[in-house]
Amino acid sequence: MTPTLVRNHRDADLSAPADAGTRARDWAEIQERMLAPLYEAVYDRLEVGPATRMLSLGCGSGLAMLVAAARGAHVTGVDSDRERLALARARLLPDEGAEGAPAHRARLHDGGLPAGAGADGAPYDLITVFEPIGCAAGDSEGLVPALESALPLAARGATVVLTGWGPPERCATAPVLRVAARLAESTRPPRPGGWRPTLRDDLEDVAARAGLKPDGSGRVSCPFGYADPDSAVRGLLSTGLFDAAVRATDRSQVEKEVAEALHPYRRPDGTVWMPNVFRYLVCTT
């Protein structure tokens, strides 16, 4: 675990999210693993293995890619967060540049899509989007253009996987996310972008707008479990879902209210456990 954030440093800007490096480490070390059951369920269903050439949009710090690479898949990741991407590079390409290091075990791209197909010249047969949508209004708006740009790199009939939050009544994290929306709107009138309940057809709507054909779906249990409340707060804030709340108030206020919202999920041993369900949609190009 990374050190606990210093909350009362007199030079800190409490109206801004934590620095990018700290937040990226909190994501990689605390929060990202919460979605591991989702990655495994998708890979099991699609029989991801050595014949798979996967393009991961919004690959973050690379855990989903690492799981696929462990199954033998050829993986390429794209993300605009340079701090998370640096952590993905350390995970997937630890010997990059060293003499005798394996070539093309994985490829990572900062922001833009790769110029062509995979490292071996073959088009991608799997595109994944493991950043779940469906907890904030408009959180899928950038996804359709990203998919439209990526599809020319895919083989005909390639598989595309979209992911989203499950129904609010099946997600213990939903009340905590509502705290973020309430704080974000505390100093201004409500506007698009705040928390909203997940809609049943969120993923199908994205697929339709991107010109994809749905070909099955599934639900996966992804409980959020933390060693203690502080880890839970740091993990949740690393998602970026609380940034608007921090800007509207300050980090101390957001951390305090998130910690209070987590109280019903604290166990006698001090751990925090929040059951959640996530949904995935399998599509074809």
C-alpha positions as CSV (number, residue, x, y, z in Angstrom):
1,M,0.0,0.0,0.0
2,T,1.1,3.6,-0.6
3,P,1.5,5.9,2.4
4,T,-1.7,7.6,3.7
5,L,-2.3,11.0,2.1
6,V,-1.3,14.0,4.2
7,R,-4.6,15.8,4.7
8,N,-3.6,18.9,6.5
9,H,-0.4,20.1,4.8
10,R,-0.7,23.9,4.9
11,D,0.6,24.2,1.3
12,A,-1.9,21.6,-0.1
13,D,-4.6,22.7,-2.4
14,L,-7.6,21.1,-0.8
15,S,-9.9,22.1,-3.7
16,A,-8.1,19.8,-6.1
17,P,-7.8,16.1,-6.5
18,A,-4.7,14.4,-5.1
19,D,-1.7,14.6,-7.3
20,A,-1.7,12.4,-10.4
21,G,1.1,10.1,-9.3
22,T,-0.5,9.4,-5.9
23,R,-3.9,8.8,-7.3
24,A,-2.5,6.4,-10.0
25,R,-0.7,4.4,-7.4
26,D,-3.9,4.2,-5.3
27,W,-5.8,3.0,-8.3
28,A,-3.2,0.3,-9.2
29,E,-2.6,-0.9,-5.6
30,I,-6.1,-0.6,-4.1
31,Q,-8.9,-0.2,-6.6
32,E,-8.1,-1.8,-9.9
33,R,-8.1,-5.3,-8.5
34,M,-11.8,-5.0,-7.6
35,L,-12.7,-5.6,-11.2
36,A,-10.5,-8.7,-11.6
37,P,-13.6,-11.0,-11.5
38,L,-15.0,-9.1,-14.4
39,Y,-11.9,-9.5,-16.5
40,E,-11.7,-13.3,-15.7
41,A,-15.4,-13.8,-16.5
42,V,-15.1,-12.1,-19.9
43,Y,-11.9,-14.0,-20.8
44,D,-13.4,-17.3,-19.8
45,R,-16.5,-16.7,-21.9
46,L,-14.4,-15.6,-24.9
47,E,-11.7,-18.3,-24.4
48,V,-8.9,-15.7,-24.5
49,G,-5.6,-17.3,-25.2
50,P,-2.5,-17.4,-27.4
51,A,-4.6,-16.8,-30.6
52,T,-6.2,-13.6,-29.2
53,R,-5.0,-10.2,-30.3
54,M,-6.6,-7.7,-27.9
55,L,-6.8,-4.0,-28.0
56,S,-7.7,-2.5,-24.6
57,L,-9.3,1.0,-24.7
58,G,-8.7,2.9,-21.4
59,C,-6.3,0.2,-20.2
60,G,-5.4,2.1,-17.0
61,S,-2.5,0.6,-15.1
62,G,-2.8,-2.6,-17.1
63,L,-4.2,-5.3,-14.8
64,A,-6.7,-6.5,-17.3
65,M,-4.0,-6.7,-19.9
66,L,-1.7,-8.5,-17.5
67,V,-4.4,-11.2,-16.9
68,A,-4.9,-11.6,-20.7
69,A,-1.2,-11.8,-21.3
70,A,-0.9,-14.5,-18.7
71,R,-3.3,-16.5,-20.8
72,G,-1.0,-16.0,-23.8
73,A,-2.8,-13.2,-25.6
74,H,-1.1,-10.5,-27.6
75,V,-2.2,-7.3,-25.9
76,T,-2.1,-3.6,-26.9
77,G,-3.3,-0.9,-24.5
78,V,-4.3,2.7,-24.9
79,D,-4.9,5.3,-22.2
80,S,-4.7,9.1,-21.9
81,D,-3.6,9.0,-18.2
82,R,0.2,9.0,-18.4
83,E,0.7,8.1,-14.7
84,R,-1.5,5.0,-15.0
85,L,0.1,4.1,-18.3
86,A,3.6,4.3,-16.7
87,L,2.5,1.8,-14.1
88,A,1.1,-0.4,-16.9
89,R,4.5,-0.2,-18.6
90,A,6.3,-1.3,-15.4
91,R,3.9,-4.2,-15.1
92,L,3.9,-5.4,-18.7
93,L,7.3,-4.3,-20.0
94,P,9.6,-4.4,-16.9
95,D,12.6,-5.2,-19.1
96,E,11.8,-2.8,-21.9
97,G,15.0,-1.7,-23.6
98,A,17.1,-4.3,-21.9
99,E,19.3,-6.5,-24.0
100,G,17.6,-9.8,-24.6
101,A,14.2,-8.5,-23.5
102,P,11.3,-10.2,-25.2
103,A,9.9,-8.1,-28.1
104,H,6.3,-7.2,-28.6
105,R,5.0,-9.0,-25.5
106,A,2.7,-6.0,-25.1
107,R,2.3,-2.6,-26.6
108,L,1.2,0.6,-24.9
109,H,0.1,3.9,-26.4
110,D,-0.3,7.2,-24.7
111,G,-3.6,8.8,-25.7
112,G,-3.9,8.0,-29.4
113,L,-4.6,4.7,-31.0
114,P,-1.8,2.6,-32.6
115,A,-1.1,3.5,-36.2
116,G,-1.9,0.0,-37.5
117,A,-2.7,-3.6,-36.5
118,G,-1.1,-5.6,-33.8
119,A,2.6,-6.3,-33.4
120,D,2.5,-9.3,-35.7
121,G,0.6,-7.4,-38.4
122,A,-2.7,-9.2,-37.8
123,P,-5.8,-7.1,-37.0
124,Y,-7.3,-7.2,-33.5
125,D,-10.0,-9.8,-32.9
126,L,-11.0,-8.5,-29.5
127,I,-11.5,-4.9,-28.3
128,T,-12.3,-4.4,-24.6
129,V,-13.5,-1.4,-22.6
130,F,-13.2,-2.3,-19.0
131,E,-13.9,1.1,-17.6
132,P,-17.6,0.7,-16.5
133,I,-20.2,3.2,-17.6
134,G,-23.6,3.9,-16.1
135,C,-23.1,5.8,-12.9
136,A,-22.9,9.4,-14.2
137,A,-24.9,11.2,-16.8
138,G,-22.9,11.4,-20.0
139,D,-20.1,9.1,-18.9
140,S,-20.4,7.2,-22.2
141,E,-20.2,10.2,-24.5
142,G,-16.5,9.8,-25.3
143,L,-16.8,6.1,-25.7
144,V,-18.6,6.0,-29.1
145,P,-16.0,8.1,-30.9
146,A,-13.2,6.0,-29.4
147,L,-14.9,2.8,-30.6
148,E,-15.4,4.3,-34.1
149,S,-11.7,5.1,-34.3
150,A,-10.7,1.7,-33.1
151,L,-12.9,-0.5,-35.2
152,P,-10.9,0.0,-38.4
153,L,-8.0,-1.8,-36.6
154,A,-10.2,-4.8,-35.9
155,A,-10.8,-7.9,-38.1
156,R,-14.1,-8.4,-39.7
157,G,-16.5,-10.0,-37.2
158,A,-14.2,-9.0,-34.3
159,T,-15.6,-9.1,-30.7
160,V,-16.1,-5.9,-28.7
161,V,-16.8,-6.0,-25.0
162,L,-18.4,-3.1,-23.2
163,T,-18.9,-3.0,-19.4
164,G,-21.1,-1.1,-17.0
165,W,-22.3,-0.9,-13.4
166,G,-25.2,-3.2,-12.5
167,P,-28.6,-2.1,-11.1
168,P,-28.2,0.3,-8.1
169,E,-30.1,-2.1,-5.8
170,R,-27.3,-4.7,-6.5
171,C,-24.4,-2.3,-6.0
172,A,-23.6,-1.3,-2.4
173,T,-21.3,1.4,-3.8
174,A,-24.2,3.4,-5.3
175,P,-25.0,5.3,-2.1
176,V,-21.4,6.4,-1.8
177,L,-21.4,7.6,-5.4
178,R,-24.5,9.6,-4.6
179,V,-22.4,11.4,-2.0
180,A,-20.1,12.6,-4.7
181,A,-23.0,13.9,-6.8
182,R,-24.5,15.7,-3.8
183,L,-21.3,17.4,-2.9
184,A,-20.6,18.4,-6.5
185,E,-23.9,20.1,-6.7
186,S,-23.7,21.8,-3.3
187,T,-22.3,25.0,-4.6
188,R,-24.0,25.2,-8.0
189,P,-27.4,24.2,-9.6
190,P,-27.6,20.6,-10.8
191,R,-26.3,20.0,-14.3
192,P,-25.6,17.0,-16.6
193,G,-22.8,14.8,-15.3
194,G,-24.0,14.0,-11.8
195,W,-24.8,10.6,-10.5
196,R,-27.8,8.8,-12.0
197,P,-29.2,5.3,-11.6
198,T,-27.9,2.8,-14.1
199,L,-30.3,2.1,-16.9
200,R,-30.9,-1.4,-18.2
201,D,-30.0,-0.5,-21.8
202,D,-26.9,1.7,-21.2
203,L,-24.6,-0.7,-22.9
204,E,-26.9,-1.5,-25.7
205,D,-27.3,2.2,-26.4
206,V,-23.6,2.6,-26.8
207,A,-23.4,-0.5,-29.0
208,A,-26.2,0.9,-31.3
209,R,-24.5,4.3,-31.6
210,A,-21.2,2.7,-32.5
211,G,-22.7,0.4,-35.0
212,L,-22.1,-2.9,-33.1
213,K,-24.3,-6.0,-32.9
214,P,-25.0,-7.3,-29.4
215,D,-24.2,-11.0,-29.1
216,G,-24.8,-11.9,-25.5
217,S,-24.3,-10.4,-22.0
218,G,-23.5,-11.4,-18.5
219,R,-23.4,-10.2,-14.9
220,V,-20.5,-10.6,-12.6
221,S,-20.2,-10.1,-8.8
222,C,-17.3,-7.7,-8.0
223,P,-17.3,-6.9,-4.3
224,F,-15.2,-4.0,-3.2
225,G,-13.2,-5.1,-0.2
226,Y,-10.7,-2.9,1.7
227,A,-8.3,-3.5,4.6
228,D,-9.7,-0.4,6.4
229,P,-11.8,2.7,5.8
230,D,-8.7,4.8,4.9
231,S,-7.9,2.4,2.1
232,A,-11.5,2.4,1.0
233,V,-11.6,6.2,0.7
234,R,-8.3,6.3,-1.1
235,G,-9.3,3.6,-3.5
236,L,-12.7,5.2,-4.3
237,L,-11.2,8.7,-4.8
238,S,-8.6,7.2,-7.2
239,T,-11.4,6.4,-9.7
240,G,-11.9,10.1,-10.6
241,L,-15.6,9.8,-9.9
242,F,-15.2,12.2,-6.9
243,D,-13.2,14.9,-8.7
244,A,-16.1,17.2,-9.2
245,A,-17.0,17.0,-5.6
246,V,-13.5,17.8,-4.5
247,R,-13.5,20.9,-6.8
248,A,-16.8,22.0,-5.4
249,T,-15.8,21.6,-1.8
250,D,-12.3,20.3,-0.8
251,R,-10.6,16.9,-0.3
252,S,-11.0,16.9,3.4
253,Q,-14.8,17.3,3.2
254,V,-15.1,14.7,0.5
255,E,-12.9,12.2,2.4
256,K,-14.9,12.8,5.6
257,E,-18.3,12.3,3.9
258,V,-17.2,9.3,2.0
259,A,-15.9,7.7,5.2
260,E,-19.3,8.3,6.8
261,A,-21.1,6.8,3.9
262,L,-18.9,3.7,4.2
263,H,-19.9,3.1,7.8
264,P,-22.7,0.6,7.1
265,Y,-20.2,-1.6,5.2
266,R,-17.6,-1.8,7.9
267,R,-17.1,-5.2,9.5
268,P,-16.2,-5.8,13.2
269,D,-12.5,-6.5,12.2
270,G,-12.3,-3.0,10.6
271,T,-12.4,-4.1,7.0
272,V,-14.9,-2.6,4.5
273,W,-17.0,-4.9,2.3
274,M,-19.4,-3.6,-0.4
275,P,-21.1,-6.2,-2.7
276,N,-21.5,-5.0,-6.3
277,V,-22.6,-6.4,-9.6
278,F,-21.2,-5.4,-13.0
279,R,-22.6,-6.1,-16.4
280,Y,-20.8,-6.8,-19.7
281,L,-22.1,-6.8,-23.2
282,V,-20.4,-8.9,-26.0
283,C,-20.8,-7.4,-29.4
284,T,-19.5,-8.1,-32.9
285,T,-18.3,-5.7,-35.6
